[in-house]
Amino acid sequence: MRITKLILTLAYVTHVSGCIWQIIARIELADTLEITPTAFFPEPNLLLGSSGVINAYIRSIHFAWTNLAGIGNFDSTPVTTLEVVGTLIIHICGVTLYAIMTGAVVNILEELTSKDNEIQRELAELGTFMKDCNVPPDVQKRTMEGFVMRRLV
């Protein structure tokens, strides 16, 4: 459940970052009468032209994903102050998001290891107790299997 929550959070942050890029593009390109390519928007027609909303959204998600991951995109270098600020915000969100996600995954793994260690300890105590009580080996085996199955649920 927590992994699903992390994936949905990543998808949401990517979507919001892509929308920020779209908003910056529309602000930057709205003032010009003629749509000219810039370093930040190499193909403005994909954003404002007749190529379709889905194509523009896919481009913005690509931009957001590469910048959130810290990879950057060599053909979309920010030039104006608004572009630089938008890219910095996306980079900061990306670093923060990945730090949170890494911490959450490590926490999940630690909890699983802790639960496994606890089951092993209890299983050893149960085995010792059954040997002290002279429980037959076949009953010990079935009891331990049942114990493990109940603890894993």
C-alpha positions in Angstrom: 0.0 0.0 0.0 2.8 2.4 0.9 4.6 1.6 -2.4 1.4 2.5 -4.3 1.2 5.8 -2.4 4.8 6.6 -3.3 4.2 5.9 -7.0 1.0 8.0 -7.0 2.9 10.8 -5.3 5.6 10.7 -7.9 3.0 10.7 -10.7 1.3 13.7 -9.1 4.5 15.7 -8.6 5.5 14.9 -12.2 2.1 16.1 -13.5 2.3 19.3 -11.5 5.9 19.9 -12.7 4.8 19.4 -16.3 1.9 21.8 -15.8 4.4 24.4 -14.5 6.4 24.0 -17.6 3.3 24.5 -19.7 2.3 27.6 -17.8 5.8 29.1 -18.2 5.7 28.3 -21.9 2.4 30.0 -22.4 3.5 33.1 -20.4 6.8 33.3 -22.2 5.4 32.7 -25.7 2.1 34.7 -25.3 3.8 38.0 -25.7 5.2 37.2 -29.1 3.1 37.4 -32.2 5.3 34.9 -34.0 6.1 31.6 -32.3 9.9 31.2 -32.4 11.9 28.4 -30.9 13.9 29.1 -27.8 16.5 27.1 -25.9 13.9 26.3 -23.3 11.1 25.5 -25.8 12.8 24.1 -28.9 9.5 23.4 -30.6 6.8 25.8 -29.3 4.3 24.6 -31.9 4.1 21.4 -29.9 2.8 23.4 -26.9 0.7 26.1 -28.6 0.2 24.8 -32.1 -2.3 22.4 -33.6 -0.4 19.2 -32.7 -2.9 18.3 -30.0 -3.2 18.5 -26.2 -2.0 14.9 -25.7 1.3 15.5 -27.6 1.9 18.7 -25.6 1.1 16.9 -22.3 3.6 14.1 -23.2 6.3 16.7 -23.9 5.7 18.5 -20.6 5.8 15.2 -18.7 9.1 14.3 -20.4 10.5 17.7 -19.4 9.2 17.3 -15.8 10.5 13.7 -15.5 14.0 14.5 -16.8 14.3 17.6 -14.5 12.8 15.9 -11.4 15.2 13.0 -11.8 18.1 15.5 -12.0 19.0 14.3 -15.5 18.2 17.6 -17.2 17.5 17.9 -20.8 20.4 19.2 -23.0 18.1 20.8 -25.5 15.9 22.7 -23.0 18.2 25.1 -21.2 16.4 27.9 -19.3 17.3 31.4 -20.5 14.9 33.9 -18.9 14.5 34.5 -15.2 11.1 32.9 -15.1 12.4 29.8 -16.9 15.3 29.5 -14.4 13.1 29.9 -11.4 10.6 27.3 -12.7 13.4 24.8 -13.4 15.0 25.4 -10.0 11.6 24.8 -8.3 11.2 21.5 -10.2 14.8 20.4 -9.3 14.2 21.2 -5.6 10.9 19.3 -5.7 12.7 16.4 -7.4 15.5 16.2 -4.9 13.1 16.4 -2.0 10.8 13.8 -3.5 13.5 11.3 -4.1 14.9 11.8 -0.6 11.4 11.1 0.8 10.9 8.1 -1.4 14.3 6.6 -0.6 13.7 7.0 3.1 10.2 5.4 2.8 11.6 2.4 0.9 14.4 1.9 3.4 11.8 2.2 6.2 9.6 -0.5 4.6 12.6 -2.8 4.2 13.7 -2.3 7.8 10.2 -3.1 9.0 10.1 -6.3 6.9 13.5 -7.3 8.3 12.4 -6.6 11.8 9.3 -8.7 11.4 11.3 -11.5 9.9 13.8 -11.4 12.8 10.9 -11.4 15.3 9.3 -14.4 13.7 12.6 -16.3 13.7 13.2 -15.5 17.3 9.7 -16.7 18.3 10.1 -19.8 16.2 13.3 -20.7 17.9 11.6 -20.2 21.3 8.7 -22.4 20.3 11.1 -25.1 19.0 13.0 -25.1 22.3 9.8 -25.2 24.3 8.4 -28.1 22.3 11.7 -30.1 22.6 11.7 -29.5 26.4 8.1 -30.8 26.5 9.0 -33.9 24.4 6.6 -33.1 21.6 6.9 -35.6 18.8 8.9 -34.4 15.7 6.0 -34.6 13.3 3.7 -32.5 15.6 6.6 -30.0 16.1 6.9 -29.6 12.3 3.1 -29.0 11.8 2.9 -26.7 14.7 5.9 -24.6 13.5 4.5 -24.4 9.9 1.1 -23.3 11.3 2.8 -20.7 13.5 4.8 -19.3 10.6 1.7 -19.1 8.4 -0.3 -17.3 11.0 2.5 -14.8 11.8 3.0 -13.9 8.1 -0.6 -12.8 7.7 
